[in-house]
Amino acid sequence: MHPAKRVIFTGLLTSISLVAALVVALIAVPHASATAAGQRCLTHLPTSVADYGSVTDSRDASFGIGDVTSSVLLPDGRRFFALGDTAYYDVAADGSRGQIKAFGNNSAWVQSGNCFTLLNGTNPGTKSWVVPPQKDGSFYWPGASVVVGSHLEVFMQRLTLGDGFGTSLGAVVAEFNLPSLTLTRISPIPWMPHRVYGSGAVYDGGYVYAYASQPRTCTYCFSSDLYVARVPASQLTVASAWRFSSGTNWVADRNAAWPVLVNAVSSTDVQPYGTGFLLITKPLSVFGAGVEAWWSPSPEGPWRDLGNIFTIADPPTSPVPGNTYQSAYTYNPIVYANPTLGDGTLLASFNVNTFDSGEARTDGRLWGPRFLSVTLPPPPTESLPPPPSVQPPPPPSVPTASNATFVVDRFGRVRTGSGTVFEGGYTTHAVGVAATMNARGGWVAAADGGVFAFGDARFYGSMGAVRLNQPIVGIAATPTGHGYWMVARDGGIFSFGDARFAGSTGAIRLNQPIVAMAASSSGGGYWFVASDGGIFSFGDAQFFGSTGGSPPRFAVTGMAAKPGGRGYWLVTVAGQVFSFGGAKDEGGAPLPLAAFCVGIVAAPGGYRIVDTSGNVFIRSATPAWKRIATSEPLVSAG
């Protein structure tokens, strides 16, 4: 595998050409016995992590082990596990792998009591396909599984080996009758190459809700946006019945969909939890240790961050004494809200793979699922996010805009570093905020072009009633505080009040999308920055350099101009800062990061970096840290 391997559907697609890396070893486990080909039975009902782990450790040529991509409880009490790439082989006495007897891109376990049986696994070495490969050489990679009435629906992506990591050709849902688990049909569903719905799915109120993660378009940028679609359960395979969330309503045009979470997921395991729904994911990328939980009162959101729920060693630990993994990684975490383990905790799992096939030969247990127990925060009791706070009287000492830090969440609620809270709730997809010169008010920009004035700011117009070619991504105010610009993802510029149009990239094909903008100190020009750090300057805004020719590993998310206009700073989602012109480099956000960095704001003697959790890292001759209290993840700072 190559480090730049992309996240596809619910996990990392492992191609057949990488079979040598997909090897596992048999460890003799006293209470797990092979009672039939393709079956493992424990001596008792599984109630611990060790019990579930013993099933994966008792693998051989008749009982293949694959990535766990989803799991669902069937109406009769059995549990269905959808598995990805599955290898079948015996193992040597020393734990190293034997010859691979068979390999398939999908399989399934069915747990009934204390026994785990491979679906359709009948003979040693037989590929236990849930859905077999096609005559054209394409194959299916499983995603979410969901029960709808008397049927089990398993979402799958159809792929072919192209660049070594798989090329997406379409998406289907495989329907199985219950309780027989007989495959009755395979039907295509709406599909987009980079946004494949079905990586997560739940059933609620007569609808099936399907989730998709769309990767950010930047080099080595794995973090994705979360999208959701829904369809009446009785019309799951009717393409015209699907509707896609636009943030405020459900639309038939899949291209008009808006993410319900931005830059927050790598996989999308969603399941019922309490009176709402639970999302489990690694937030920044498939690489890294932290696993995050989100909760929502309804399948479409709004989502509330419950924080980090468990941490995985990165690289994972080897069970072989004295052996240390060097190139292994983990992905696709799942928490099984049912069953509860014997000690009252919940069962969880994650998958392990490696970039070095030699590691898998040394330790056959490397590849496949690992189980652990976790404790989740209780689901929130309220059905909606807390109401926005009422704006208090202005503080005695009002900062100037150049000294202020304004932050905004996606609902348009604005807070400042000095503690001021402005009433929000204008929108469900805010993307930017800009302050007036006295910092007693400002403007919130929404992705659909809406502008919302707050405090002492005046409204000068918006694009809210106009259908845009691309969503808005940023806003900047004029020095007078009597106007503002908005910039779209394609670099289209919209000016209001005394803001003057000085040029745009709306008619230019960009290598990477625009993510932010900043205005010159005179108000006679502005800069755009793309996610790769490419800079576009207009009017009297002078070009001082960029990272466009050598993009940073992580996407640029924010930009700030040096007071006086003689330089600017860029910040990445990982907190790196790049300085140009007279803008002095004072350092980035401290590592390891607890949240994404969403903006950078000029400040006396330096700048402030803001992350989604409200942490403000002050970078100047005297570095400091402060926190802005927020109940929702922040999306921008200004």
LINDA-V692298 format. One record per backbone hydrogen bond with DSSP energy under -1.0 kcal/mol. NH is the residue of the N-H (numbers start at 1). CO is the residue of the C=O. E is the energy in kcal/mol with one decimal. If there is no record, write none. Layout:
nh=NH co=CO e=E
nh=NH co=CO e=E
//
This chain:
nh=5 co=2 e=-2.1
nh=8 co=11 e=-1.6
nh=11 co=8 e=-1.5
nh=18 co=15 e=-2.1
nh=19 co=16 e=-1.7
nh=21 co=18 e=-2.1
nh=22 co=19 e=-1.6
nh=23 co=21 e=-1.1
nh=27 co=57 e=-3.1
nh=32 co=29 e=-1.8
nh=33 co=41 e=-2.3
nh=39 co=36 e=-1.8
nh=40 co=116 e=-2.6
nh=41 co=33 e=-2.2
nh=42 co=114 e=-2.7
nh=52 co=48 e=-1.7
nh=53 co=49 e=-2.7
nh=54 co=50 e=-2.0
nh=56 co=52 e=-1.2
nh=57 co=53 e=-2.0
nh=63 co=60 e=-1.2
nh=65 co=87 e=-1.2
nh=69 co=82 e=-2.6
nh=70 co=82 e=-1.1
nh=72 co=80 e=-2.1
nh=74 co=78 e=-3.2
nh=77 co=74 e=-2.1
nh=79 co=111 e=-2.1
nh=80 co=72 e=-2.8
nh=81 co=109 e=-2.7
nh=82 co=70 e=-2.4
nh=83 co=107 e=-2.7
nh=84 co=67 e=-2.5
nh=86 co=104 e=-3.5
nh=87 co=65 e=-1.4
nh=88 co=102 e=-2.5
nh=92 co=96 e=-3.0
nh=95 co=92 e=-1.9
nh=98 co=90 e=-2.3
nh=101 co=88 e=-3.3
nh=102 co=88 e=-1.4
nh=104 co=86 e=-2.4
nh=107 co=83 e=-2.0
nh=109 co=81 e=-1.8
nh=110 co=117 e=-2.1
nh=111 co=79 e=-3.3
nh=112 co=115 e=-2.7
nh=115 co=112 e=-2.0
nh=116 co=40 e=-3.4
nh=117 co=110 e=-2.0
nh=118 co=38 e=-3.3
nh=119 co=108 e=-2.7
nh=121 co=118 e=-1.9
nh=125 co=61 e=-2.1
nh=126 co=123 e=-2.4
nh=129 co=127 e=-1.7
nh=134 co=138 e=-2.8
nh=137 co=134 e=-1.8
nh=139 co=159 e=-2.7
nh=141 co=157 e=-2.5
nh=143 co=155 e=-3.2
nh=144 co=198 e=-2.8
nh=146 co=153 e=-2.5
nh=148 co=151 e=-2.7
nh=151 co=148 e=-1.4
nh=152 co=176 e=-2.6
nh=153 co=146 e=-3.1
nh=154 co=174 e=-2.6
nh=155 co=144 e=-2.7
nh=156 co=172 e=-2.8
nh=157 co=141 e=-2.6
nh=158 co=170 e=-2.8
nh=159 co=139 e=-3.1
nh=160 co=167 e=-1.7
nh=167 co=160 e=-3.2
nh=169 co=158 e=-3.1
nh=170 co=158 e=-1.2
nh=172 co=156 e=-3.0
nh=173 co=187 e=-2.3
nh=174 co=154 e=-3.1
nh=175 co=185 e=-2.6
nh=176 co=152 e=-2.5
nh=177 co=182 e=-2.6
nh=178 co=150 e=-2.2
nh=181 co=177 e=-2.5
nh=184 co=175 e=-3.0
nh=185 co=175 e=-1.2
nh=187 co=173 e=-2.2
nh=189 co=171 e=-2.0
nh=195 co=192 e=-1.1
nh=198 co=211 e=-2.4
nh=199 co=211 e=-1.9
nh=202 co=209 e=-1.8
nh=204 co=207 e=-2.7
nh=207 co=204 e=-1.8
nh=208 co=231 e=-2.7
nh=209 co=202 e=-3.0
nh=210 co=229 e=-2.4
nh=211 co=200 e=-2.9
nh=212 co=227 e=-2.1
nh=214 co=225 e=-2.2
nh=216 co=223 e=-1.8
nh=218 co=216 e=-1.5
nh=221 co=218 e=-1.8
nh=224 co=265 e=-2.9
nh=225 co=214 e=-2.2
nh=226 co=261 e=-2.7
nh=227 co=212 e=-2.9
nh=229 co=210 e=-2.7
nh=230 co=243 e=-2.7
nh=231 co=208 e=-1.6
nh=233 co=206 e=-2.8
nh=235 co=232 e=-2.5
nh=236 co=233 e=-1.0
nh=238 co=235 e=-2.2
nh=241 co=238 e=-1.7
nh=242 co=239 e=-1.3
nh=243 co=230 e=-2.6
nh=244 co=251 e=-3.2
nh=245 co=228 e=-2.4
nh=246 co=249 e=-2.8
nh=251 co=244 e=-2.7
nh=256 co=253 e=-1.6
nh=257 co=254 e=-1.2
nh=258 co=245 e=-2.0
nh=260 co=226 e=-3.0
nh=261 co=226 e=-1.2
nh=264 co=224 e=-1.6
nh=265 co=224 e=-2.0
nh=269 co=280 e=-1.4
nh=271 co=278 e=-1.9
nh=273 co=276 e=-2.3
nh=276 co=273 e=-2.1
nh=277 co=296 e=-2.6
nh=278 co=271 e=-3.4
nh=279 co=294 e=-2.8
nh=280 co=269 e=-2.5
nh=281 co=292 e=-2.1
nh=291 co=310 e=-1.9
nh=292 co=281 e=-3.3
nh=293 co=307 e=-1.9
nh=294 co=279 e=-2.5
nh=295 co=304 e=-2.6
nh=296 co=277 e=-2.1
nh=301 co=298 e=-1.3
nh=304 co=295 e=-3.4
nh=306 co=293 e=-2.8
nh=309 co=291 e=-2.7
nh=310 co=291 e=-1.0
nh=312 co=289 e=-2.5
nh=323 co=320 e=-2.4
nh=329 co=353 e=-2.5
nh=331 co=351 e=-1.7
nh=334 co=349 e=-2.6
nh=336 co=347 e=-3.2
nh=337 co=335 e=-1.0
nh=341 co=345 e=-2.8
nh=342 co=47 e=-2.8
nh=344 co=341 e=-2.1
nh=346 co=374 e=-3.0
nh=347 co=339 e=-1.0
nh=348 co=372 e=-2.7
nh=349 co=334 e=-2.6
nh=350 co=370 e=-1.8
nh=351 co=331 e=-2.6
nh=352 co=368 e=-1.6
nh=353 co=329 e=-2.1
nh=355 co=327 e=-2.0
nh=359 co=356 e=-1.4
nh=361 co=357 e=-1.4
nh=362 co=358 e=-1.8
nh=363 co=359 e=-2.2
nh=364 co=95 e=-1.1
nh=366 co=363 e=-1.8
nh=368 co=352 e=-1.8
nh=370 co=350 e=-2.8
nh=372 co=348 e=-2.2
nh=374 co=346 e=-2.5
nh=401 co=437 e=-3.4
nh=403 co=400 e=-1.3
nh=407 co=415 e=-2.8
nh=408 co=636 e=-1.9
nh=409 co=413 e=-1.7
nh=412 co=409 e=-2.1
nh=415 co=407 e=-2.1
nh=416 co=420 e=-1.9
nh=417 co=405 e=-1.7
nh=419 co=416 e=-1.7
nh=422 co=414 e=-2.9
nh=425 co=411 e=-1.2
nh=427 co=411 e=-1.1
nh=430 co=410 e=-2.7
nh=431 co=445 e=-3.1
nh=432 co=445 e=-1.5
nh=434 co=443 e=-2.1
nh=436 co=441 e=-2.6
nh=439 co=436 e=-1.2
nh=442 co=454 e=-1.7
nh=443 co=434 e=-2.7
nh=444 co=452 e=-2.2
nh=445 co=432 e=-2.4
nh=446 co=450 e=-2.6
nh=447 co=429 e=-2.4
nh=449 co=446 e=-2.0
nh=452 co=444 e=-2.4
nh=454 co=442 e=-2.4
nh=457 co=454 e=-1.8
nh=463 co=449 e=-2.9
nh=466 co=463 e=-1.9
nh=472 co=447 e=-2.5
nh=473 co=487 e=-2.9
nh=474 co=487 e=-1.5
nh=476 co=485 e=-2.0
nh=478 co=483 e=-2.1
nh=481 co=478 e=-1.2
nh=484 co=496 e=-1.5
nh=485 co=476 e=-2.8
nh=486 co=494 e=-2.3
nh=487 co=474 e=-2.1
nh=488 co=492 e=-2.5
nh=489 co=471 e=-2.6
nh=491 co=488 e=-2.1
nh=494 co=486 e=-2.4
nh=496 co=484 e=-2.3
nh=498 co=482 e=-1.5
nh=499 co=496 e=-1.6
nh=505 co=491 e=-1.7
nh=508 co=505 e=-2.1
nh=514 co=489 e=-2.8
nh=515 co=529 e=-2.9
nh=516 co=529 e=-1.3
nh=518 co=527 e=-1.8
nh=520 co=525 e=-2.2
nh=526 co=538 e=-1.3
nh=527 co=518 e=-2.8
nh=528 co=536 e=-2.4
nh=529 co=516 e=-2.1
nh=530 co=534 e=-2.4
nh=531 co=513 e=-2.3
nh=533 co=530 e=-2.3
nh=536 co=528 e=-2.2
nh=538 co=526 e=-2.2
nh=540 co=524 e=-1.1
nh=541 co=538 e=-1.7
nh=547 co=533 e=-1.8
nh=550 co=547 e=-1.2
nh=556 co=531 e=-2.6
nh=557 co=571 e=-2.9
nh=558 co=571 e=-1.7
nh=560 co=569 e=-2.0
nh=562 co=567 e=-2.6
nh=565 co=562 e=-3.0
nh=568 co=580 e=-1.4
nh=569 co=560 e=-2.8
nh=570 co=578 e=-2.2
nh=571 co=558 e=-1.9
nh=572 co=576 e=-2.0
nh=573 co=555 e=-2.7
nh=575 co=572 e=-2.0
nh=578 co=570 e=-2.4
nh=580 co=568 e=-2.1
nh=582 co=566 e=-3.9
nh=583 co=580 e=-1.5
nh=589 co=575 e=-2.1
nh=597 co=573 e=-2.1
nh=598 co=610 e=-2.4
nh=599 co=610 e=-1.3
nh=601 co=608 e=-2.6
nh=603 co=606 e=-2.4
nh=606 co=603 e=-2.5
nh=607 co=619 e=-2.3
nh=608 co=601 e=-2.7
nh=609 co=617 e=-2.3
nh=610 co=599 e=-2.4
nh=611 co=615 e=-1.8
nh=612 co=596 e=-2.5
nh=614 co=611 e=-1.8
nh=616 co=626 e=-3.1
nh=617 co=609 e=-2.9
nh=618 co=624 e=-2.2
nh=619 co=607 e=-3.1
nh=624 co=618 e=-1.9
nh=626 co=616 e=-2.1
nh=628 co=614 e=-2.8
nh=634 co=612 e=-2.6
nh=635 co=408 e=-3.0
nh=636 co=408 e=-1.3
nh=638 co=406 e=-2.6
//
